[in-house]
Structure formats: C-alpha cells, structure tokens
Amino acid sequence: MAFKLEYMNLDLKTIRKCIRCGNCRAVCPVFEEEGWESANTRGRIMIIKSLANGYNRSTEVLKSLNTCTTCGLCIENCPAGINPPNIVEAARRELASLGIMTEIQAELHRNILGAGNTFGDRLDRLAWLRDRRVLKKKADYIYFAGCLASFRYPETSSKAFEILSRFGATVLRNEQCCGSPLIRTGFDASPLIEHNLREIDRIGASVIVTGCAGCYTTLKNDYPRQIDVISISEFLADHLQEMELRRLNLQVTYHDPCHLGRMNKIYEKPRQLIEAICSFKEMETNRKDARCCGGGGGVRAGYKDLSLRLATRRLDDIPQGVDCIITSCPLCLRNLSDVSNDKKVMDIVELVALSIE
C-alpha cells in the first residue's frame, strides 16, 4: 500500500515548506547525540517525502521518526514557520495505521488500552489517596494526576492533592491515561479521551489542574472540546497569598518541560512560585531554548539509552552552587533523576510541600 501524504491530513504544500536550511541541525538534541542526517528534523521530513513517493518502509525509517522527542526546539528555529513535531506525529500515525510499528509501540498501545495506563498496571490508580471519603461528587477543580505520578510517584500525587484540596479540588474516581503517549507515538486515543470527558462532566468542574506537562498539553490541545486546563505550578503561583509559604534555605534551578514551556509558553509562573520559596538560578539554556530531558515522544520507552544520553547532556546546563533541580513534569523528573548522581531532582509540588510543612 502506498504511503500518501493526504492520508496524514497534511498536504504537500505543508511538507514542502521545509526549505532544507539546516537550522534544526543546530538545535536538535537527538542529532547532537546521533550525528546522522536522519536523526534531525530536516532528515525526517526528507524521509516523509520519500515515503510519499513509495520509498521502502523499514526499521531504519521507524528509528528516524520514532527517535524524535517532539521537544519543539526545531519550531523555535524554523524560518519557514512549520511545526515539525506535528508532521512527525502524523507520519507515525500513518505508519501505525498500516501496522508498521516497533514492538515497544505495540506494547504501549496494548498497555494503555488494556489497563488505562502506560505501564499496563492493574493496581489501584488511586492507591496514593489515603482517604477516599474526602472525594467530592461535585467540584470546581479537578486534580488530574496522570499515569507517572499515580503509579511511580504516589507521594507527589498525595502532596499535590493535599494542597489542592484546600481550594476545594477533587480527583476523578476513574481517571485513565490522558492519551498523550498514544497520540505522540501514532495511535488513536479517542477511547481514553471520551472516558475522561465523561468523568469530568460527571463532576461538573470548570478547571482541570495537571501535574504533568504531557497531560497538560494533551487535555488542552488534543481533546475535541475546549477544557479550561491549568498546570499546578500556575495554579499555586496564582494562590501564593493563600498558602503562607515559608522561605527555605535552598538554591535551586528549574528545568522547563518541553510540553509545558516551549509548546504552551508557560515560563514565568513556575519561576514565580520557586522564587517565593527559595533562591533561584537559571540553567544555561532555559525557557524557549531549554534543552530537552530526552524523555518525550516515546523515546524513553523505545530508545532508553538515547533518552538517558539526552538527559545527561541536559545536566551540563546546571549552574554551579545549586542544591537541586526543580521541574514540573514527572517524566522529566524520572529521566533527569536516572542520570543525576550528585544533584537531587524534585517536583515543584515537593518544593511547595516542604515550604508548607
């Protein structure tokens, strides 16, 4: 079956806007590690064009497309104004629809649709919640914990909800994966989206508060109807006066998650929150130029060695004299923690909790 661009809901005009200038080569974190033309945005778009012309699909094609972290650094540096991560995700969707995928992709797909989370875990998603009697049938705010915080960082979920419950928040009793891992790796997430929307409607909340950058961008940008979504760092920064935070004798830096910062322009609120608690120093690359942690786009799942090399490279940006690295995404937390030997990596919720205690 021929691979045609029109199947991807893209037209040739969009693809051809790439002028092959090579600006993306200078900023692509994967290309910096791998060095192959197929490992940067320009190379990936050339491959997608070739596929449209009947190029033989192979595992090398999958590796090129699937090693993109969808970090968006190329967007910021593209003079043609295209969105390469969207093009790559569309190509992944087309290949997956033809049954062309890696076993890791297939396993992720089975796990999420089978168990409602990225790990295929059958345990209670709300095991982190100490007392379910505090849950409300109706609320203005919903805390959307996400898969990683629920199953791998339950203490973060517990602390986040403890803080948010002061403002009347509740959680979804039957929360499922937001769908981000499926969307990023080329699959249809509509069953999860429809389920979560039903759960949200049941509670009648007007605002969804997320502790995960992937959940944030998916709920905000990929769900079929407009939902008022706010990251937990924004929410807490907007309620600083109500929390009675105490100063901590710490100096920290902040890692901007790609899907919170570059993709959604949330830069100032996390910093405002941090600076209300302790001393702060910027990383060498920050805000729109922040280096990717290497975890996104399915790369952590499919190419762990590459993912951790990207995380190691990110640690080179840490300024001297800081006690720990703060971030506001559990995937960034996980990836950076796995390679950081001498610096603690902490979720911004943990920092706030320390300041409240």
C-alpha positions in Angstrom: 0.0 0.0 0.0 1.4 3.4 -1.0 2.2 5.9 1.7 0.4 9.1 0.7 0.5 12.4 2.4 -3.2 13.0 2.0 -3.8 10.1 4.4 -2.0 12.1 7.1 -4.3 15.1 6.9 -1.4 17.0 5.5 -0.9 18.5 2.1 2.3 18.6 0.1 2.4 22.4 0.5 2.9 22.0 4.2 5.7 19.4 3.8 7.4 21.4 1.1 7.6 24.5 3.3 10.7 22.9 4.6 13.5 24.8 2.8 16.2 22.4 4.0 18.2 25.2 5.5 19.5 23.0 8.3 18.7 25.4 11.2 17.2 22.5 13.0 20.5 20.6 12.9 22.0 23.2 15.3 19.4 22.6 18.0 18.0 19.1 17.6 19.1 17.2 20.8 18.9 13.8 19.1 21.1 14.9 16.2 23.6 16.2 18.6 23.9 12.7 20.1 23.5 10.6 16.9 25.0 12.7 14.2 23.1 11.2 11.4 21.0 13.3 9.0 18.1 11.0 9.6 18.2 12.0 13.3 17.3 15.6 12.8 14.2 17.4 11.6 15.3 18.1 8.1 16.3 14.5 7.6 13.0 13.2 9.0 10.9 15.5 6.7 13.0 14.3 3.7 12.2 10.7 4.7 8.5 11.5 4.9 8.7 12.9 1.4 10.4 9.8 0.3 7.7 7.6 1.9 5.1 9.6 -0.1 7.0 8.6 -3.2 6.9 4.9 -2.4 10.2 4.5 -0.5 10.6 1.1 1.0 9.5 1.2 4.7 12.0 -0.4 7.1 13.1 -0.3 10.7 15.5 2.4 9.8 12.6 4.6 8.9 10.9 3.8 12.2 14.1 4.7 14.1 14.4 8.0 12.4 10.7 9.0 13.1 10.4 7.4 16.5 13.6 9.0 18.0 12.1 12.5 17.7 11.3 13.6 21.3 8.8 16.2 19.9 10.6 18.7 22.0 9.8 21.6 19.6 13.3 23.2 19.6 13.1 23.0 15.8 9.8 25.0 15.8 11.6 27.9 17.6 14.4 27.9 15.0 12.5 27.2 11.7 12.5 30.2 9.4 9.7 28.6 7.3 7.4 28.6 10.3 6.5 24.9 10.2 5.7 22.6 13.1 7.9 19.5 12.5 6.7 17.6 15.6 3.1 17.7 14.2 4.4 16.4 10.9 6.4 13.6 12.6 3.4 12.6 14.7 1.2 12.5 11.6 3.7 10.2 9.9 3.8 7.9 12.9 0.0 7.7 12.8 0.1 6.7 9.1 2.7 4.0 9.6 0.9 2.7 12.7 -2.4 2.6 10.8 -0.6 0.3 8.3 0.6 -1.9 11.1 4.2 -0.6 10.7 5.4 -0.1 14.3 8.0 -1.3 16.7 7.2 -3.9 19.3 7.6 -1.2 22.0 4.9 0.9 20.3 2.6 -2.1 20.1 3.2 -3.0 23.8 2.5 0.6 24.8 -0.7 0.6 22.8 -1.8 -2.7 24.5 -0.9 -1.5 27.9 -2.8 1.8 27.7 -6.0 0.5 26.1 -6.0 -2.6 28.2 -5.3 -1.1 31.6 -5.8 2.6 31.2 -2.2 3.5 32.0 1.2 3.4 30.3 2.5 0.6 32.4 -0.3 -1.9 31.9 -0.6 -1.8 35.7 -3.7 -3.4 37.1 -3.3 -2.0 40.6 -5.5 0.8 42.0 -4.7 4.1 40.3 -5.8 6.0 43.4 -3.7 3.9 45.9 -1.9 7.1 46.7 -5.1 8.6 48.2 -5.2 7.9 51.9 -8.9 8.6 52.5 -11.5 8.4 49.7 -14.1 9.9 51.9 -12.7 13.4 51.0 -13.6 13.0 47.4 -16.5 15.2 46.2 -19.2 14.3 43.8 -19.2 17.9 42.5 -16.3 20.4 42.5 -15.0 23.4 40.6 -11.5 22.0 40.3 -10.2 18.5 39.4 -6.7 17.4 40.0 -5.6 15.2 37.0 -2.7 13.2 38.4 -1.6 11.3 35.3 0.0 7.8 35.0 3.5 8.5 36.2 2.5 10.4 39.3 -0.2 7.9 40.1 1.9 4.7 39.7 5.6 5.8 40.1 5.4 9.0 42.2 2.5 8.4 44.5 3.9 10.7 47.2 3.9 13.6 44.7 0.2 12.9 43.9 -0.6 12.7 47.5 1.1 16.0 48.3 -0.4 17.7 45.3 -3.9 16.7 46.2 -3.4 17.6 49.9 -2.5 21.2 48.7 -5.2 21.4 46.1 -7.9 20.1 48.4 -7.5 23.3 50.4 -9.1 25.0 47.4 -11.9 22.5 47.0 -10.4 20.3 44.4 -11.3 16.7 43.9 -10.0 13.9 41.6 -11.6 11.6 39.1 -12.5 8.3 40.7 -11.9 6.6 37.4 -9.2 8.6 35.8 -7.4 7.0 32.9 -4.4 7.9 30.9 -4.9 11.3 29.2 -3.9 9.7 25.9 -0.6 11.6 25.3 1.6 8.6 24.9 -0.7 7.2 22.3 -1.1 10.4 20.4 2.7 11.1 20.4 3.5 7.5 19.1 0.9 7.3 16.4 -2.3 5.9 17.8 -5.9 6.8 18.3 -6.6 8.0 21.9 -10.3 8.6 21.5 -11.5 5.8 23.9 -9.4 7.4 26.7 -10.5 10.9 25.8 -14.1 10.0 25.7 -13.9 8.2 29.0 -12.1 11.1 30.8 -14.5 13.6 29.4 -17.4 11.6 30.8 -15.8 11.6 34.2 -15.1 15.3 34.1 -18.7 16.0 33.1 -19.9 13.9 36.0 -18.1 16.2 38.5 -19.0 19.4 36.7 -15.6 21.0 37.2 -14.7 24.2 35.4 -10.9 23.8 35.7 -8.6 20.8 35.4 -5.3 21.1 37.3 -2.5 18.9 36.0 0.9 18.0 37.5 2.2 16.6 34.2 3.3 18.5 31.1 2.2 15.7 28.8 -1.3 15.6 30.4 -1.5 19.4 30.3 -0.7 19.8 26.6 -3.0 16.8 25.7 -6.0 17.9 27.7 -5.6 21.5 26.5 -4.8 20.9 22.8 -5.8 17.4 21.8 -9.2 16.9 23.4 -12.1 17.6 21.0 -13.7 20.4 23.0 -12.2 23.3 24.9 -11.4 22.5 28.5 -10.0 25.0 31.0 -6.7 23.4 31.8 -4.1 24.9 34.1 -0.8 23.4 35.3 -0.3 23.0 39.0 2.6 25.5 39.0 0.3 28.1 37.5 -2.5 27.3 40.0 -0.2 27.5 43.0 1.5 30.7 41.8 -1.9 32.3 41.4 -2.7 31.4 45.1 0.6 32.3 46.7 -1.0 34.7 49.2 -3.3 32.0 50.5 -0.7 29.3 51.2 1.5 31.0 53.9 4.8 29.6 52.5 8.0 29.9 54.5 11.4 30.6 53.0 13.7 27.6 52.6 17.5 27.8 52.8 18.0 26.3 49.3 19.3 27.4 46.0 17.7 25.7 43.1 17.5 25.7 39.3 14.5 24.9 37.1 14.2 22.6 34.1 11.4 23.8 31.6 9.5 20.7 30.4 9.1 21.0 26.6 5.4 20.4 26.6 4.8 23.0 29.3 7.3 25.6 28.3 8.0 25.6 24.6 4.8 24.1 23.5 2.5 26.1 25.7 4.6 29.2 26.7 4.4 28.6 30.5 7.6 30.1 31.7 7.0 32.7 34.4 4.6 31.1 36.8 6.9 28.2 37.9 9.7 30.7 38.4 7.4 33.0 40.4 6.4 30.1 42.6 10.0 29.0 43.2 11.3 32.5 43.9 8.6 32.8 46.6 10.2 29.9 48.4 13.9 29.9 47.8 16.9 31.3 45.9 16.9 30.6 42.2 19.5 30.4 39.4 18.7 29.8 35.7 20.0 26.9 33.7 22.3 27.7 30.8 19.6 27.0 28.4 16.1 28.0 29.6 12.6 29.0 28.6 12.1 28.6 24.8 15.8 27.5 24.4 15.7 24.9 27.2 17.4 21.6 26.3 15.1 18.6 26.2 15.4 16.0 29.0 15.1 13.3 26.4 12.0 11.5 27.8 9.2 12.7 25.5 7.7 11.5 22.2 8.0 7.8 23.2 11.8 8.0 23.2 12.2 7.0 26.9 10.1 3.9 26.2 11.6 2.9 22.8 15.2 4.1 23.0 16.2 4.3 26.6 19.9 4.6 26.1 19.5 7.6 23.8 17.0 9.1 26.2 19.4 8.9 29.1 22.2 10.3 27.0 20.0 13.3 26.3 19.2 13.7 30.0 22.9 13.6 30.8 23.5 16.3 28.3 20.8 18.4 29.9 22.7 18.2 33.2 25.6 20.1 31.6 23.3 23.1 31.8 23.1 23.1 35.6 24.5 26.3 37.2 27.2 26.0 39.9 26.1 26.1 43.5 22.6 24.8 43.3 21.3 22.3 45.7 18.7 20.7 43.5 16.9 20.7 40.1 13.2 21.6 40.1 10.8 20.6 37.3 7.1 20.3 36.8 6.8 17.1 34.9 7.2 13.6 36.3 8.7 12.3 33.0 11.4 15.0 33.2 11.8 14.1 36.9 12.3 10.5 36.1 14.7 10.9 33.2 16.9 13.5 35.0 16.9 11.6 38.3 18.1 8.5 36.5 21.3 10.2 35.4 21.9 12.7 38.2 24.4 11.4 40.7 25.1 14.5 42.9 22.0 16.7 42.4 18.5 15.9 43.7 15.8 16.3 41.2 12.5 17.5 42.7 9.0 18.1 41.5 7.8 21.6 42.1 5.0 20.2 44.2 7.5 18.7 46.6 9.2 22.1 47.0 5.9 23.7 47.8 5.1 20.9 50.3 8.4 21.5 52.1 7.7 25.1 52.3 4.2 24.4 53.9 5.4 21.8 56.4 
